[in-house]
């Protein structure tokens, strides 16, 4: 019986988190807004990947390439904001 109550509580918490993290409330996104959000999310993930690679890079030329890629990604993200 305790497991049933526990799972219901977890389910309710997940639903609350999903609606709270949406940020939009009940307003659906237009297709254009959804596309911009997807592009931005993709760019942010790419930026995190480049930052992680940059933290591990030791070759100066590789670091220079990663820094240029990071600057480009940040500029693209800024354009979308």
Number of C-alpha atoms within 10 A of each C-alpha: 5 6 8 9 10 11 11 11 12 12 12 12 11 12 12 12 11 12 12 11 10 12 9 10 10 8 8 10 11 9 9 9 11 12 12 14 15 12 15 19 13 12 18 16 13 15 20 13 13 19 16 12 14 18 11 10 14 10 9 9 10 13 17 13 13 20 15 12 16 19 13 14 20 14 11 15 17 10 9 11 8
